[in-house]
């Protein structure tokens, strides 16, 4: 029986505790790290947004929802995207939590300089991950799925298309989805007001 461990204990085994994460992530351009120059084309989207939308699909009844989207950065050349939504009743009262989604928007660089092309990686707790390829044009961002990956228990989603725009200071979007045997069909649309940033 060998008693000596030739590798030894890992260096972190008896290391002291670490302080909280030392780098700030912000949706407010007036504080925190400077925005990376590669993100200037996506600058109008940085902020905390809140508003209302309408959803539907051929296989479900239409529904009203509220949503909060936070688009932030930490000084590196990508944006963090986080969305939380909740279903509303006829009196605009919350009924239950709805979709959550997190991910990253990344400008495509050419020789270190940003282009109008954007890659977006989005995932949600229903077991679906989407890779979008898109392009900015002024205050508009349009993107379509390049790949959709899902777990064995997730709904059969096969494609998506999203159009974002800043219109009179508000964030508007429309989202189409192909799922459960249906081709791309309108799914979500909303208008959100900047409440932070």
Secondary structure, 3 states (H helix, E strand, C coil): CCCCCCCCCCCCCCCCCCCCCCCCCECCCCCCCCCCHHHHHHHHHCEEEEEEEEEEECCEEEEEEEEEEEEEECCCCCEEEEEEEEEECCCCCEEEEEEEEEEEEEEEEECCEEEEEEEEEEEECCCEEEEEEEEEECCEEEEEEEEEEECCCCCCEEEEEEEEEEECCEEEEEEEEEECCEEEEEEEEEEEEEEEC
